[in-house]
Amino acid sequence: MTFNVKLDNQPEKFLKKADRVLKERICAKITSLQNDPFPHDSKRIVNREEKIFRIRIGGYRILYVVYFEENIILISKIDRRERVY
């Protein structure tokens, strides 16, 4: 099953400002989520109402929610580790 990936406003702005190498790494990771929404390095963030997951890309984190009914992965935030949570 392949998921559609949607970006919230903050991730879109982040990717526009990011340098080319970082953008390529992040886009590759996001593309891999389409086929496997829960890779081995994903973790659920506790103490949140929604089931939010995170994956690592070096010092950066991608926070996302999986909606199985609509077949959508919503990327809610991308930022440095210190600021993302």
N, CA, C and O atoms as CSV, one atom per row, in Angstrom:
chain,resi,resn,atom,element,x,y,z
A,1,MET,N,N,0.843,-1.170,0.000
A,1,MET,CA,C,0.000,0.000,0.000
A,1,MET,C,C,0.899,1.247,0.000
A,1,MET,O,O,1.837,1.348,0.791
A,2,THR,N,N,0.600,2.179,-0.887
A,2,THR,CA,C,1.372,3.414,-0.976
A,2,THR,C,C,0.556,4.565,-0.402
A,2,THR,O,O,-0.626,4.723,-0.708
A,3,PHE,N,N,1.205,5.355,0.427
A,3,PHE,CA,C,0.558,6.498,1.054
A,3,PHE,C,C,0.878,7.776,0.287
A,3,PHE,O,O,1.940,7.899,-0.322
A,4,ASN,N,N,-0.055,8.722,0.326
A,4,ASN,CA,C,0.204,10.055,-0.209
A,4,ASN,C,C,0.782,10.905,0.909
A,4,ASN,O,O,0.284,10.868,2.034
A,5,VAL,N,N,1.818,11.665,0.615
A,5,VAL,CA,C,2.451,12.509,1.628
A,5,VAL,C,C,2.011,13.946,1.414
A,5,VAL,O,O,2.121,14.482,0.312
A,6,LYS,N,N,1.510,14.567,2.479
A,6,LYS,CA,C,1.118,15.974,2.454
A,6,LYS,C,C,2.003,16.726,3.441
A,6,LYS,O,O,2.342,16.215,4.509
A,7,LEU,N,N,2.370,17.946,3.065
A,7,LEU,CA,C,3.184,18.783,3.945
A,7,LEU,C,C,2.333,19.896,4.525
A,7,LEU,O,O,1.556,20.531,3.812
A,8,ASP,N,N,2.478,20.129,5.810
A,8,ASP,CA,C,1.845,21.263,6.461
A,8,ASP,C,C,2.608,22.529,6.048
A,8,ASP,O,O,3.582,22.431,5.302
A,9,ASN,N,N,2.197,23.700,6.509
A,9,ASN,CA,C,2.867,24.954,6.135
A,9,ASN,C,C,4.306,25.021,6.623
A,9,ASN,O,O,5.197,25.401,5.864
A,10,GLN,N,N,4.547,24.656,7.880
A,10,GLN,CA,C,5.894,24.771,8.444
A,10,GLN,C,C,6.915,23.923,7.693
A,10,GLN,O,O,7.995,24.428,7.387
A,11,PRO,N,N,6.628,22.661,7.380
A,11,PRO,CA,C,7.613,21.876,6.620
A,11,PRO,C,C,7.897,22.446,5.227
A,11,PRO,O,O,9.031,22.375,4.752
A,12,GLU,N,N,6.884,23.006,4.574
A,12,GLU,CA,C,7.104,23.610,3.260
A,12,GLU,C,C,8.073,24.776,3.360
A,12,GLU,O,O,8.999,24.891,2.558
A,13,LYS,N,N,7.859,25.647,4.350
A,13,LYS,CA,C,8.757,26.792,4.548
A,13,LYS,C,C,10.164,26.323,4.895
A,13,LYS,O,O,11.148,26.874,4.402
A,14,PHE,N,N,10.255,25.307,5.744
A,14,PHE,CA,C,11.559,24.786,6.150
A,14,PHE,C,C,12.332,24.271,4.942
A,14,PHE,O,O,13.520,24.562,4.798
A,15,LEU,N,N,11.670,23.509,4.072
A,15,LEU,CA,C,12.348,22.939,2.909
A,15,LEU,C,C,12.767,24.021,1.908
A,15,LEU,O,O,13.783,23.873,1.230
A,16,LYS,N,N,11.994,25.105,1.812
A,16,LYS,CA,C,12.375,26.197,0.918
A,16,LYS,C,C,13.666,26.868,1.382
A,16,LYS,O,O,14.482,27.288,0.561
A,17,LYS,N,N,13.848,26.968,2.700
A,17,LYS,CA,C,15.023,27.647,3.258
A,17,LYS,C,C,16.232,26.723,3.402
A,17,LYS,O,O,17.360,27.201,3.520
A,18,ALA,N,N,16.011,25.412,3.395
A,18,ALA,CA,C,17.097,24.454,3.642
A,18,ALA,C,C,18.077,24.426,2.472
A,18,ALA,O,O,17.712,24.702,1.329
A,19,ASP,N,N,19.330,24.087,2.781
A,19,ASP,CA,C,20.314,23.962,1.700
A,19,ASP,C,C,20.049,22.689,0.897
A,19,ASP,O,O,19.287,21.822,1.325
A,20,ARG,N,N,20.681,22.588,-0.260
A,20,ARG,CA,C,20.393,21.521,-1.217
A,20,ARG,C,C,20.634,20.127,-0.643
A,20,ARG,O,O,19.808,19.233,-0.829
A,21,VAL,N,N,21.759,19.931,0.054
A,21,VAL,CA,C,22.100,18.597,0.574
A,21,VAL,C,C,21.081,18.151,1.623
A,21,VAL,O,O,20.610,17.014,1.594
A,22,LEU,N,N,20.747,19.049,2.545
A,22,LEU,CA,C,19.768,18.716,3.587
A,22,LEU,C,C,18.410,18.431,2.968
A,22,LEU,O,O,17.728,17.487,3.366
A,23,LYS,N,N,18.016,19.243,2.000
A,23,LYS,CA,C,16.723,19.061,1.343
A,23,LYS,C,C,16.659,17.699,0.656
A,23,LYS,O,O,15.633,17.023,0.725
A,24,GLU,N,N,17.739,17.289,-0.004
A,24,GLU,CA,C,17.765,15.986,-0.671
A,24,GLU,C,C,17.643,14.842,0.329
A,24,GLU,O,O,16.928,13.871,0.084
A,25,ARG,N,N,18.347,14.958,1.464
A,25,ARG,CA,C,18.270,13.907,2.496
A,25,ARG,C,C,16.854,13.799,3.059
A,25,ARG,O,O,16.326,12.700,3.228
A,26,ILE,N,N,16.247,14.956,3.347
A,26,ILE,CA,C,14.902,14.961,3.925
A,26,ILE,C,C,13.889,14.430,2.914
A,26,ILE,O,O,13.028,13.625,3.267
A,27,CYS,N,N,13.983,14.871,1.668
A,27,CYS,CA,C,13.040,14.416,0.642
A,27,CYS,C,C,13.159,12.910,0.391
A,27,CYS,O,O,12.157,12.237,0.151
A,28,ALA,N,N,14.376,12.391,0.448
A,28,ALA,CA,C,14.562,10.948,0.278
A,28,ALA,C,C,13.883,10.179,1.413
A,28,ALA,O,O,13.247,9.151,1.181
A,29,LYS,N,N,14.022,10.680,2.631
A,29,LYS,CA,C,13.401,10.022,3.788
A,29,LYS,C,C,11.880,10.093,3.695
A,29,LYS,O,O,11.189,9.118,3.991
A,30,ILE,N,N,11.355,11.260,3.280
A,30,ILE,CA,C,9.909,11.424,3.140
A,30,ILE,C,C,9.381,10.483,2.053
A,30,ILE,O,O,8.322,9.878,2.219
A,31,THR,N,N,10.104,10.360,0.957
A,31,THR,CA,C,9.688,9.463,-0.125
A,31,THR,C,C,9.651,8.013,0.350
A,31,THR,O,O,8.764,7.252,-0.037
A,32,SER,N,N,10.615,7.631,1.189
A,32,SER,CA,C,10.622,6.255,1.694
A,32,SER,C,C,9.430,5.985,2.619
A,32,SER,O,O,9.013,4.836,2.770
A,33,LEU,N,N,8.882,7.036,3.235
A,33,LEU,CA,C,7.707,6.868,4.096
A,33,LEU,C,C,6.474,6.435,3.312
A,33,LEU,O,O,5.576,5.804,3.870
A,34,GLN,N,N,6.423,6.766,2.029
A,34,GLN,CA,C,5.252,6.407,1.220
A,34,GLN,C,C,5.018,4.903,1.210
A,34,GLN,O,O,3.871,4.457,1.238
A,35,ASN,N,N,6.080,4.121,1.170
A,35,ASN,CA,C,5.941,2.668,1.120
A,35,ASN,C,C,5.967,2.021,2.494
A,35,ASN,O,O,5.364,0.967,2.700
A,36,ASP,N,N,6.663,2.647,3.434
A,36,ASP,CA,C,6.773,2.109,4.785
A,36,ASP,C,C,6.607,3.249,5.788
A,36,ASP,O,O,7.588,3.905,6.136
A,37,PRO,N,N,5.373,3.499,6.263
A,37,PRO,CA,C,5.140,4.635,7.157
A,37,PRO,C,C,5.771,4.485,8.543
A,37,PRO,O,O,5.869,5.457,9.291
A,38,PHE,N,N,6.198,3.268,8.882
A,38,PHE,CA,C,6.819,3.045,10.186
A,38,PHE,C,C,8.149,2.325,10.013
A,38,PHE,O,O,8.255,1.139,10.326
A,39,PRO,N,N,9.181,3.037,9.511
A,39,PRO,CA,C,10.491,2.383,9.376
A,39,PRO,C,C,11.059,2.033,10.739
A,39,PRO,O,O,10.539,2.475,11.764
A,40,HIS,N,N,12.125,1.241,10.757
A,40,HIS,CA,C,12.670,0.750,12.027
A,40,HIS,C,C,13.146,1.870,12.946
A,40,HIS,O,O,13.207,1.673,14.159
A,41,ASP,N,N,13.488,3.050,12.399
A,41,ASP,CA,C,13.975,4.134,13.260
A,41,ASP,C,C,12.887,5.124,13.653
A,41,ASP,O,O,13.187,6.162,14.241
A,42,SER,N,N,11.613,4.820,13.337
A,42,SER,CA,C,10.537,5.731,13.740
A,42,SER,C,C,10.124,5.438,15.181
A,42,SER,O,O,10.167,4.296,15.639
A,43,LYS,N,N,9.729,6.482,15.871
A,43,LYS,CA,C,9.263,6.331,17.255
A,43,LYS,C,C,8.011,7.156,17.447
A,43,LYS,O,O,7.846,8.207,16.828
A,44,ARG,N,N,7.134,6.676,18.305
A,44,ARG,CA,C,5.928,7.429,18.630
A,44,ARG,C,C,6.264,8.433,19.722
A,44,ARG,O,O,6.982,8.121,20.672
A,45,ILE,N,N,5.740,9.631,19.574
A,45,ILE,CA,C,5.946,10.660,20.595
A,45,ILE,C,C,4.842,10.500,21.628
A,45,ILE,O,O,3.657,10.557,21.298
A,46,VAL,N,N,5.231,10.303,22.862
A,46,VAL,CA,C,4.262,10.078,23.936
A,46,VAL,C,C,3.757,11.411,24.468
A,46,VAL,O,O,4.320,12.465,24.175
A,47,ASN,N,N,2.690,11.349,25.252
A,47,ASN,CA,C,2.065,12.516,25.888
A,47,ASN,C,C,1.486,13.494,24.875
A,47,ASN,O,O,1.475,14.701,25.116
A,48,ARG,N,N,1.013,12.992,23.759
A,48,ARG,CA,C,0.304,13.800,22.769
A,48,ARG,C,C,-1.034,13.123,22.494
A,48,ARG,O,O,-1.140,11.898,22.535
A,49,GLU,N,N,-2.059,13.935,22.212
A,49,GLU,CA,C,-3.369,13.346,21.926
A,49,GLU,C,C,-3.340,12.534,20.646
A,49,GLU,O,O,-3.799,11.392,20.616
A,50,GLU,N,N,-2.794,13.132,19.573
A,50,GLU,CA,C,-2.700,12.424,18.309
A,50,GLU,C,C,-1.519,11.467,18.329
A,50,GLU,O,O,-0.561,11.663,19.076
A,51,LYS,N,N,-1.595,10.442,17.513
A,51,LYS,CA,C,-0.472,9.503,17.416
A,51,LYS,C,C,0.556,10.080,16.460
A,51,LYS,O,O,0.518,9.820,15.258
A,52,ILE,N,N,1.474,10.865,17.006
A,52,ILE,CA,C,2.510,11.516,16.213
A,52,ILE,C,C,3.778,10.676,16.285
A,52,ILE,O,O,4.177,10.209,17.351
A,53,PHE,N,N,4.400,10.497,15.127
A,53,PHE,CA,C,5.643,9.734,15.041
A,53,PHE,C,C,6.762,10.647,14.602
A,53,PHE,O,O,6.524,11.717,14.040
A,54,ARG,N,N,7.996,10.214,14.864
A,54,ARG,CA,C,9.152,10.988,14.437
A,54,ARG,C,C,10.191,10.078,13.825
A,54,ARG,O,O,10.337,8.917,14.207
A,55,ILE,N,N,10.917,10.638,12.857
A,55,ILE,CA,C,12.073,9.963,12.301
A,55,ILE,C,C,13.234,10.937,12.307
A,55,ILE,O,O,13.043,12.152,12.256
A,56,ARG,N,N,14.440,10.389,12.370
A,56,ARG,CA,C,15.653,11.184,12.468
A,56,ARG,C,C,16.334,11.312,11.116
A,56,ARG,O,O,16.346,10.384,10.307
A,57,ILE,N,N,16.900,12.491,10.898
A,57,ILE,CA,C,17.827,12.706,9.791
A,57,ILE,C,C,18.960,13.527,10.400
A,57,ILE,O,O,18.919,14.758,10.394
A,58,GLY,N,N,19.961,12.844,10.920
A,58,GLY,CA,C,21.066,13.534,11.591
A,58,GLY,C,C,20.553,14.307,12.793
A,58,GLY,O,O,19.939,13.731,13.691
A,59,GLY,N,N,20.804,15.618,12.812
A,59,GLY,CA,C,20.351,16.467,13.918
A,59,GLY,C,C,18.952,17.001,13.724
A,59,GLY,O,O,18.492,17.825,14.515
A,60,TYR,N,N,18.262,16.550,12.687
A,60,TYR,CA,C,16.914,17.031,12.393
A,60,TYR,C,C,15.891,15.941,12.660
A,60,TYR,O,O,16.214,14.754,12.683
A,61,ARG,N,N,14.641,16.371,12.862
A,61,ARG,CA,C,13.542,15.443,13.104
A,61,ARG,C,C,12.374,15.799,12.199
A,61,ARG,O,O,12.113,16.970,11.924
A,62,ILE,N,N,11.678,14.766,11.743
A,62,ILE,CA,C,10.435,14.941,10.996
A,62,ILE,C,C,9.321,14.370,11.865
A,62,ILE,O,O,9.377,13.208,12.267
A,63,LEU,N,N,8.315,15.181,12.156
A,63,LEU,CA,C,7.145,14.717,12.899
A,63,LEU,C,C,6.008,14.513,11.908
A,63,LEU,O,O,5.759,15.358,11.049
A,64,TYR,N,N,5.315,13.375,12.037
A,64,TYR,CA,C,4.247,13.079,11.090
A,64,TYR,C,C,3.140,12.260,11.734
A,64,TYR,O,O,3.331,11.607,12.760
A,65,VAL,N,N,1.967,12.319,11.090
A,65,VAL,CA,C,0.789,11.570,11.522
A,65,VAL,C,C,0.346,10.718,10.339
A,65,VAL,O,O,0.362,11.179,9.197
A,66,VAL,N,N,-0.048,9.474,10.610
A,66,VAL,CA,C,-0.521,8.570,9.549
A,66,VAL,C,C,-2.035,8.430,9.673
A,66,VAL,O,O,-2.557,8.056,10.723
A,67,TYR,N,N,-2.728,8.741,8.574
A,67,TYR,CA,C,-4.180,8.570,8.504
A,67,TYR,C,C,-4.457,7.396,7.570
A,67,TYR,O,O,-4.410,7.539,6.348
A,68,PHE,N,N,-4.746,6.241,8.152
A,68,PHE,CA,C,-4.949,5.034,7.357
A,68,PHE,C,C,-6.226,5.093,6.519
A,68,PHE,O,O,-6.261,4.567,5.407
A,69,GLU,N,N,-7.282,5.736,7.051
A,69,GLU,CA,C,-8.557,5.790,6.330
A,69,GLU,C,C,-8.407,6.522,5.000
A,69,GLU,O,O,-8.948,6.089,3.983
A,70,GLU,N,N,-7.661,7.646,5.012
A,70,GLU,CA,C,-7.486,8.447,3.792
A,70,GLU,C,C,-6.212,8.070,3.033
A,70,GLU,O,O,-5.969,8.588,1.944
A,71,ASN,N,N,-5.404,7.179,3.595
A,71,ASN,CA,C,-4.142,6.779,2.958
A,71,ASN,C,C,-3.169,7.963,2.849
A,71,ASN,O,O,-2.501,8.142,1.831
A,72,ILE,N,N,-3.108,8.760,3.914
A,72,ILE,CA,C,-2.303,9.985,3.891
A,72,ILE,C,C,-1.307,9.983,5.046
A,72,ILE,O,O,-1.616,9.543,6.153
A,73,ILE,N,N,-0.106,10.485,4.763
A,73,ILE,CA,C,0.867,10.797,5.805
A,73,ILE,C,C,1.002,12.308,5.810
A,73,ILE,O,O,1.388,12.902,4.804
A,74,LEU,N,N,0.689,12.930,6.930
A,74,LEU,CA,C,0.792,14.383,7.052
A,74,LEU,C,C,2.068,14.721,7.801
A,74,LEU,O,O,2.219,14.373,8.972
A,75,ILE,N,N,2.980,15.393,7.130
A,75,ILE,CA,C,4.215,15.862,7.764
A,75,ILE,C,C,3.860,17.158,8.475
A,75,ILE,O,O,3.558,18.161,7.830
A,76,SER,N,N,3.895,17.140,9.809
A,76,SER,CA,C,3.453,18.313,10.558
A,76,SER,C,C,4.584,19.258,10.915
A,76,SER,O,O,4.354,20.458,11.065
A,77,LYS,N,N,5.818,18.742,11.057
A,77,LYS,CA,C,6.915,19.623,11.439
A,77,LYS,C,C,8.255,19.015,11.062
A,77,LYS,O,O,8.453,17.806,11.177
A,78,ILE,N,N,9.173,19.861,10.611
A,78,ILE,CA,C,10.564,19.480,10.367
A,78,ILE,C,C,11.412,20.572,11.003
A,78,ILE,O,O,11.220,21.755,10.722
A,79,ASP,N,N,12.344,20.181,11.854
A,79,ASP,CA,C,13.210,21.180,12.489
A,79,ASP,C,C,14.378,20.491,13.175
A,79,ASP,O,O,14.473,19.264,13.197
A,80,ARG,N,N,15.264,21.305,13.734
A,80,ARG,CA,C,16.385,20.780,14.495
A,80,ARG,C,C,15.861,20.064,15.731
A,80,ARG,O,O,14.776,20.377,16.222
A,81,ARG,N,N,16.613,19.122,16.224
A,81,ARG,CA,C,16.187,18.304,17.349
A,81,ARG,C,C,15.830,19.146,18.566
A,81,ARG,O,O,14.854,18.848,19.254
A,82,GLU,N,N,16.602,20.189,18.842
A,82,GLU,CA,C,16.366,20.995,20.049
A,82,GLU,C,C,15.027,21.742,19.988
A,82,GLU,O,O,14.408,21.994,21.022
A,83,ARG,N,N,14.587,22.092,18.792
A,83,ARG,CA,C,13.387,22.940,18.667
A,83,ARG,C,C,12.133,22.188,18.277
A,83,ARG,O,O,11.041,22.747,18.379
A,84,VAL,N,N,12.237,20.965,17.841
A,84,VAL,CA,C,11.083,20.307,17.227
A,84,VAL,C,C,10.026,19.875,18.239
A,84,VAL,O,O,8.838,19.887,17.917
A,85,TYR,N,N,10.417,19.501,19.436
A,85,TYR,CA,C,9.443,18.991,20.394
A,85,TYR,C,C,8.827,20.121,21.159
A,85,TYR,O,O,7.977,19.893,22.019
